[in-house]
Amino acid sequence: MSSLSEAARRSGRARGSAAAVVGFFAAAWFAWAMAVDLPRPLTALLDAAIVVALVVAVLGAVLAVRSPAESSALADRAVRRRYTLVVVIEFAVIWAGAAVLGNTGLSAWIPVWVCFAVGVHFVPLAGVLGEASLTVLGALLVVVAAAGLLLGLTTTVAPGTVTGIGAGGCLLAAAVLTLAGKRFSGRRTPGPVDQRGSEDSTSPAGAPRRRNHS
């Protein structure tokens, strides 16, 4: 099983790509929040949030393009294959749930389902990419989905407004932190590559490798 070194996880290509994707989807969630009529001040605030999210996405894309391709975590074929599998399953689950809700007259709850599915998909993705902070992001999105469900059932607030603002805010924060090289949590998921990196300083027999000090 292939995994990633810390350098690959925190490289400019990896951070830029993640910030670009997450920033774009943050803007999409903010836009989704405005699918219903909202007070003008809230609409203006969401418009500003969309602009900020798109700026972060563009900055991330620029960083990714200007960084060496081989430094990306997805340069590893096995990691790329597992990443693609997780994303394909995510989209299939989202589509299936949205189709059921849409065909049963419950389309107002589609944003809640999508937010929940996106949050859950970050859990296996955290293992694939070796980023424990993605688990934190996933948990936050699941909480947002639960809030959208609860408020949608007990108040007149549209579920899509709750999930749009909540998910957009979480994703924007994640994009900004990623671009800055920070994490939601200070931990990362260790992998075999890290272990191999520590073993590089020893001989196959486990004895310390001699260093040439000349």
C-alpha positions in Angstrom: 0.0 0.0 0.0 1.3 3.4 -1.0 1.2 6.4 1.3 2.7 9.9 1.4 5.6 11.7 2.9 5.0 14.9 4.9 6.7 16.8 2.1 4.2 15.5 -0.5 1.3 16.3 1.8 2.3 19.8 2.4 3.9 20.7 -1.0 2.8 23.7 -2.9 1.1 21.6 -5.5 -0.9 19.7 -2.9 -1.9 22.8 -0.9 -2.7 24.8 -4.0 -4.9 22.0 -5.6 -6.8 21.5 -2.4 -7.4 25.2 -1.8 -8.6 25.6 -5.4 -11.1 22.8 -5.2 -12.3 23.5 -1.7 -12.5 27.2 -2.3 -14.6 26.7 -5.5 -17.0 24.4 -3.7 -17.2 26.9 -0.8 -18.4 29.5 -3.3 -20.9 27.0 -4.7 -22.4 26.3 -1.3 -22.7 30.1 -0.6 -24.6 30.4 -3.9 -26.8 27.5 -3.0 -27.7 29.3 0.2 -29.2 32.0 -1.9 -31.6 29.7 -3.8 -34.4 31.2 -1.8 -35.2 34.8 -1.0 -33.1 36.2 1.8 -32.8 39.5 3.5 -30.7 42.0 1.5 -27.9 42.3 4.2 -27.5 38.5 4.3 -27.5 38.3 0.5 -24.7 41.0 0.3 -22.7 39.1 2.9 -23.0 35.9 0.9 -22.0 37.7 -2.3 -18.9 38.9 -0.5 -18.2 35.4 0.8 -18.5 34.0 -2.8 -15.9 36.6 -4.0 -13.5 35.7 -1.2 -13.9 32.0 -1.8 -13.2 32.4 -5.5 -10.2 34.5 -4.8 -8.8 31.8 -2.6 -9.6 29.2 -5.3 -7.7 31.3 -7.9 -4.7 31.8 -5.6 -4.7 28.0 -4.9 -4.8 27.3 -8.6 -1.9 29.6 -9.2 0.2 28.0 -6.4 -0.6 24.5 -7.8 0.4 25.4 -11.4 3.6 27.1 -10.2 4.7 24.1 -8.0 6.4 20.9 -9.3 3.9 18.3 -10.4 5.9 15.5 -8.8 5.5 17.1 -5.4 1.8 16.4 -5.4 0.3 13.6 -3.4 -1.7 12.5 -6.4 1.5 12.0 -8.4 1.5 8.6 -6.6 -0.5 6.2 -8.8 -1.9 4.1 -6.0 -3.0 7.2 -4.0 -4.6 8.7 -7.2 -6.5 5.4 -7.7 -7.8 5.3 -4.2 -8.7 9.0 -4.3 -10.6 8.6 -7.5 -12.5 5.6 -6.0 -13.6 7.6 -3.0 -14.8 10.6 -5.1 -16.7 8.3 -7.6 -18.5 6.6 -4.7 -19.2 10.0 -3.1 -20.8 11.3 -6.3 -22.8 8.1 -6.9 -24.2 8.3 -3.3 -25.0 12.0 -3.7 -26.8 11.4 -7.0 -28.8 8.4 -5.8 -30.0 10.2 -2.7 -30.8 13.4 -4.6 -32.7 11.4 -7.1 -34.8 9.7 -4.4 -35.5 13.0 -2.6 -36.3 14.8 -5.9 -38.7 12.1 -7.1 -40.6 11.9 -3.8 -41.3 15.6 -3.4 -38.6 16.2 -0.9 -36.2 18.2 -3.0 -35.9 20.9 -0.3 -33.8 18.4 1.7 -31.3 17.6 -1.1 -28.8 20.2 0.3 -28.9 18.4 3.7 -28.2 15.1 2.0 -25.4 16.5 -0.1 -23.7 18.2 2.9 -23.9 14.9 4.9 -22.5 12.8 2.1 -19.7 15.3 1.4 -18.8 15.3 5.1 -18.7 11.5 5.3 -16.5 11.2 2.2 -13.8 13.3 4.0 -13.2 10.5 6.5 -11.8 7.9 4.0 -10.2 10.7 2.1 -8.2 11.6 5.3 -6.6 8.2 5.2 -5.9 8.3 1.5 -4.2 11.6 1.6 -2.7 11.2 5.1 -4.5 14.3 6.4 -6.2 13.9 9.8 -7.6 17.4 9.5 -9.9 16.2 6.8 -11.7 14.1 9.4 -12.3 17.3 11.4 -13.7 19.0 8.3 -15.9 16.0 7.6 -17.3 16.0 11.1 -18.1 19.7 10.9 -20.0 19.2 7.7 -22.0 16.4 9.2 -22.9 18.7 12.1 -24.0 21.4 9.6 -26.2 18.8 7.8 -27.8 17.9 11.2 -28.4 21.5 11.9 -30.0 22.0 8.5 -32.2 19.0 9.2 -33.2 20.2 12.6 -33.8 23.8 11.8 -35.6 22.8 8.6 -38.0 20.7 10.6 -38.6 23.1 13.5 -38.4 26.6 11.9 -39.3 28.3 8.6 -35.6 28.6 7.6 -34.9 26.7 4.4 -32.6 23.7 4.9 -30.5 24.8 1.9 -29.9 28.2 3.6 -28.5 26.6 6.7 -26.3 24.0 4.9 -25.2 26.6 2.3 -24.0 29.1 4.9 -22.6 26.4 7.2 -20.9 24.2 4.6 -19.6 27.3 2.7 -18.1 28.7 5.9 -16.4 25.4 6.9 -15.0 24.9 3.4 -13.8 28.5 3.1 -12.0 28.2 6.4 -10.4 24.9 5.3 -9.3 26.4 2.0 -7.7 29.4 3.6 -5.9 27.3 6.2 -4.8 24.9 3.5 -3.4 27.7 1.4 -1.5 29.0 4.4 -0.1 25.6 5.2 -2.2 25.1 8.4 -4.5 22.4 9.6 -7.8 22.2 11.5 -5.9 19.9 13.8 -2.2 19.7 14.5 -2.1 16.0 13.8 -1.5 14.1 10.5 -2.1 10.5 9.6 1.2 8.7 9.5 2.0 6.3 6.7 4.5 3.7 5.5 6.4 6.3 3.5 7.1 8.1 6.8 8.3 4.8 8.3 10.5 4.2 5.2 11.9 7.7 5.6 13.0 6.9 9.1 14.4 3.6 8.0 16.5 5.3 5.3 19.0 6.3 8.0 19.6 2.6 8.8 21.2 -0.3 6.9 19.0 -3.2 5.8 20.2 -5.1 8.9 18.9 -2.3 11.1 22.4 -0.9 12.0 22.9 2.8 11.6 24.2 3.8 8.2 27.6 5.2 8.2 27.8 8.9 7.1 30.6 10.2 5.0 31.9 13.2 6.9 34.6 14.0 4.4 
